């Protein structure tokens, strides 16, 4: 079995027709469960005039079942004695508590049973196995084990595969570098920007992480692992390891992961969830390969707190029939998350995605990979400022010239002019978890008002 590359070959290689049949059966079961056990879902479905027995076909699912959003759970959470929104199981079944990172506002509290943590964590095994990670291999976690579910779920995946877990919790970045060089783990897990930060820390202290012999690096929480410039810098700085991108949404435990062949995207793990793309303004489903839409997700592994037809606000391209040599038939998201529907920036009619900006930074010498995007509104139009740290060693007085070249490069590639600023090395903040890239200075009235709400197409 160790020579095979599929963790679950029957579903990983199933036809789209077979997968759709499995999905619809699971969705119907989950809708009935939520209506019977979750007061929030009963209220939502009753308000929409739909009962579980009404969901028989895909047309029923897309056109009759209401879309849910974080606001639904927050409203139910605030009115609940349990502190959780959308519950469908009693407190004595709960095993672990998390909350969202709060990057879009208030924390949403999440709760999982032991079964759910173990079951949902199997989703990581597909990519681990495909990258030749086997029981007994060691995995080092650059993580402080807080309330964010992201790397916790990868930890459960490592346990499910009987990997040797090495914890860097509570250590300084320099101590983590030293441990990695001492223990020589096969796998290192962290956010992309943090693993780049470890490279900088190592260099400042006369150390070289290429000497650790790490074979695989990976993680999630931000788009860097599938952005060519960032990905290549990680590969070079860590001595040529394979890179696994792991895209997840904490609420739904929805995860997509990269296979060996495709370094710029991820497969949806269709054993544990269903996903489709929708127009963020109308809610209409989008089935054309390559079209950009908002990722709408239904999780099969979260029964204590169901998430059905849930808005992620992530903008993705979706390919339902990928063929890049891996044999996986699961849908593929090239480029992973392109942007956010709640952070849409349209500059003089051109949509600008943060991932595109990050990738273009590599085309201008004198810049580091540390940057921020500042969105504002002037004269009735959205504006964007790209603020980037200078690379170490940039001569004093050259920052303005590099900023000018960056502005020209971005305009030539994006088709629209954006403001640029080059700041001193190490002047932007560093983050261990999700790196904050986007700073939206627009008022609530100035931002796009996408509200799928109870809307059905």
Steps between C-alpha positions, in 0.01 A plus 500: 500500500789740571579517127153627413435872491131508590373506857149400385522398136127422440394859565820682400469353150118483470320659207330836545163329457576253781627777726188710440282205595692452826484872577126532450431199724719642777354849469144372529593308816674805650210735423259263677736476799535877529126562473426240768775592748601865446246769599688753288471290185134425567432874520696573182336223299152579628550866407603392150196272476706185447498161673766227477268285287495779241872455425499215249703628203798728445257762372328489839830542681621792293167679456291426810738453791611834651865597521641549851755754615713578803244760607240224550726319745606817681137602553415154632819494710412828670156375594616158621581396855754254357706782336487313166290562191321236295543216750352158426652296787503548881805626699590159643612396149746789459871422497684811380430873469642741243411838358559673170798731468273803498649651182150599384365621833368316804618153596274212402524223759542147368456168679587146392437153635788256526362305204489817291859593578623153412282462192560843356875471554515211253469762227870580542602141440424523126773755430741363763479156341537640148822676608649173629446574870458171686436377858807561713613811312547810718312830467600824674230757585587871510190588697406623848184285529250778560129526411547504121404160358733515197812314604316310774312314226828416325625365833200266516579391145858422604371294792263309274795400281714410804760762421750602766384844620768753597355812663655843475229651720612773740846540347662804344560498127873452553441201729275348235772540240745326732257214571431444133872480432544261795203267442507508118125434454374373168213752504473856633156660540432874530359794306698594190602841631611355833720239334658782298546689827687199643734516201575865582556418869732214408706723271530774762649244738739332259279192452372338181172307496604326179718285723200353685415260217127585508318314222155663519373836621139608512212667673217740432325811627631720217562466126882498489558129436331516158644836393794420270735768633441416867500126435833509316663709770389244760636212291835671450538614862407161650719291270254378237213337693161413353232754592143415609238773492212432740195721454245486778210687653486464877122499525444217257828309530488513122848432369654484156858391445762488229601181328860433392455616141337839547686766694256783438171370630316249716251215460176519697495203739161378383482218755436756774312784332313633199588832344379709210552854371236773504468853374555705819240757395214276383572165666463318168721192469789512253595176328735626227855377550736788573234758588553692825233462768450485873569162660184358660562197723308220672697299757437127558710479815332755727178374654525675838486835320394440137616731222284451191523709183728736691652819359877503537541841330805351325523565126630200306532357152363145482588226255259205523702282260870544587757307301856580599634149548417412860194284431287682760156579357399734781434862406805723487543864603792647301645792688301399813347817651525794260339751733198560719151603394491722809835656399431538131709779348386626161726778377362684197314189389786255562477235773830479688571182699753504787662176382576659163674791671714268716614298202594813304730628775759244391535678167666805655848480652566662834182381673428243771186283523360700794222732385165659589205609284318812620157562345335841513245701306567833334286690256237229504745228390692226679874557531778260600838567660757218477749541785803270477815456705827557323732203468795492737792685350299747290708816483371799693313739273396232247159429654317762290647365178403142590148620587476665159611182322253296705215734403588463131527121532162472675331729250637302207385168648172596669389753242434770759711743703544447875700703750825351630729561796828328593582502870805397701583129559331340806270803545176309431359273774561123504229245583518139616144420386318660211692795367290815471547625147187704427410820686164633387458867591165541322190572702221240515301704246795509258559124492318269256176372650485130411212341689391155392304475825187295451534553126456206269596521131 
